[in-house]
Amino acid sequence: MMHDSAPDTSMTAEEFRLIRDLVRERSGLHFGEETRYVFERRVRERCAALGISTFVDYYRLLRVDAKGEAELQELYDLLATKETYFFREEYQLAAFREEVLPVLLQEAASRRRLSVWSAGCSTGEEAYSIAIVLVESGMFDGWALRVHGTDLSRRCLAAARKGIYAETSFRATNEERRRRFFVEREDGTHVSEMLRGLCHFGLMNLVHMQRSPSFMQLDVVFCKNVLIYFDAESRKRVLNGLYDRLRPGGYLLLGHSESLLNETTRFEVVHLKGDVVYRRPNTRSSPPYQPRKRAG
Ligand SMILES: C[S@@+](CC[C@H](N)C(=O)[O-])C[C@H]1O[C@@H](n2cnc3c(N)ncnc32)[C@H](O)[C@@H]1O
């Protein structure tokens, strides 16, 4: 419900700093001076929705009120970039299929289980695209396959679980995939039940990951177009968390504009023919099949 009352003055430099720093501390999302105008507009929208007439009162609500955590969720939803679509950066999914999956097929053969994580999955298109690639590869028939999608935004997760998409999500999906993995209905294009069965979605703040034993030992993490919005410290923290959740030999795939080449991390760099990816070193054994690899 919208109320009339909202701050009728501009946000001061101090108010911007206070709210911006709180958002960064809790979510990793960083807003520089150049984004101040948009930031202020979003915060003002929240103030209007809540009937709060000063930015300081809004800050207090976020910081000390019992409803502060829930309100931060609302604010992230307005502030975070959630742009995504099926088969975004398809060259990477091709490299995943042709150069990563054959390695995992051998290394995980005794387990016959593969867990892939889409960290910062937004509305789910990335997780479903990964599931499609796993199924299309035909390599894992009879295996226990799981794709976990996690995000900070409850709204995004609700949409991901629903699995009903509009045309804009399909800008990079070919007809064959559409026919095989989706069902057209009046309310939109639905992911097939088979895909839905492979993908599981849950809330997770990457900056404050909890170590849950049920969510460890992952084979691959896709964390794409998420870290670019973080400050350096949060990025480091998240990379450490992702590393710890991968099994030795597990892979990390980032977005095309993101790279670890200038970061100090425990990951090793793997130069595939079709992409550069990262790997938690396999300390137990050398991989039976190794793609072309150079030190970073
Ligand atoms: C631009 S989307 C990327 C979606 C998908 N990975 C892709 O590349 O198409 C970024 C997502 O990261 C999520 N995000 C931002 N900060 C996060 C955090 N601290 N923890 C978890 N997810 C976060 C946002 O809610 C948003 O859905």
The ligand as an SDF file (V2000), in Angstrom:
LIG
                    3D

 27 29  0  0  0  0  0  0  0  0999 V2000
   22.2960   -9.9550  -12.6550 C   0  0  0  0  0  0  0  0  0  0  0  0
   21.6050  -11.2560  -11.7340 S   0  0  0  0  0  0  0  0  0  0  0  0
   22.5060  -12.6250  -12.4080 C   0  0  0  0  0  0  0  0  0  0  0  0
   21.6230  -13.7930  -12.7190 C   0  0  0  0  0  0  0  0  0  0  0  0
   22.3460  -14.9690  -13.3880 C   0  0  0  0  0  0  0  0  0  0  0  0
   23.4220  -15.4630  -12.5620 N   0  0  0  0  0  0  0  0  0  0  0  0
   22.8770  -14.5580  -14.7520 C   0  0  0  0  0  0  0  0  0  0  0  0
   24.0810  -14.3850  -14.9120 O   0  0  0  0  0  0  0  0  0  0  0  0
   22.0680  -14.4330  -15.6760 O   0  0  0  0  0  0  0  0  0  0  0  0
   22.3510  -11.0280  -10.1240 C   0  0  0  0  0  0  0  0  0  0  0  0
   21.6080  -11.7500   -8.9960 C   0  0  0  0  0  0  0  0  0  0  0  0
   22.4340  -11.7680   -7.8350 O   0  0  0  0  0  0  0  0  0  0  0  0
   21.5860  -11.6610   -6.6990 C   0  0  0  0  0  0  0  0  0  0  0  0
   22.3770  -11.2090   -5.5430 N   0  0  0  0  0  0  0  0  0  0  0  0
   22.8840   -9.9860   -5.3040 C   0  0  0  0  0  0  0  0  0  0  0  0
   23.4900   -9.9480   -4.1080 N   0  0  0  0  0  0  0  0  0  0  0  0
   23.3860  -11.2040   -3.5820 C   0  0  0  0  0  0  0  0  0  0  0  0
   23.8020  -11.7970   -2.3570 C   0  0  0  0  0  0  0  0  0  0  0  0
   24.4760  -11.1060   -1.4190 N   0  0  0  0  0  0  0  0  0  0  0  0
   23.4930  -13.0950   -2.1640 N   0  0  0  0  0  0  0  0  0  0  0  0
   22.8090  -13.7940   -3.0820 C   0  0  0  0  0  0  0  0  0  0  0  0
   22.3870  -13.2970   -4.2600 N   0  0  0  0  0  0  0  0  0  0  0  0
   22.6660  -12.0080   -4.5030 C   0  0  0  0  0  0  0  0  0  0  0  0
   20.5380  -10.6610   -7.1350 C   0  0  0  0  0  0  0  0  0  0  0  0
   19.3710  -10.7520   -6.3320 O   0  0  0  0  0  0  0  0  0  0  0  0
   20.3120  -11.0570   -8.6060 C   0  0  0  0  0  0  0  0  0  0  0  0
   19.2300  -11.9400   -8.7200 O   0  0  0  0  0  0  0  0  0  0  0  0
  1  2  1  0
  2  3  1  0
  2 10  1  0
  3  4  1  0
  4  5  1  0
  5  6  1  0
  5  7  1  0
  7  8  2  0
  7  9  1  0
 10 11  1  0
 11 12  1  0
 11 26  1  0
 12 13  1  0
 13 14  1  0
 13 24  1  0
 14 15  1  0
 14 23  1  0
 15 16  2  0
 16 17  1  0
 17 18  1  0
 17 23  2  0
 18 19  1  0
 18 20  2  0
 20 21  1  0
 21 22  2  0
 22 23  1  0
 24 25  1  0
 24 26  1  0
 26 27  1  0
M  CHG  2   2   1   9  -1
M  END
$$$$
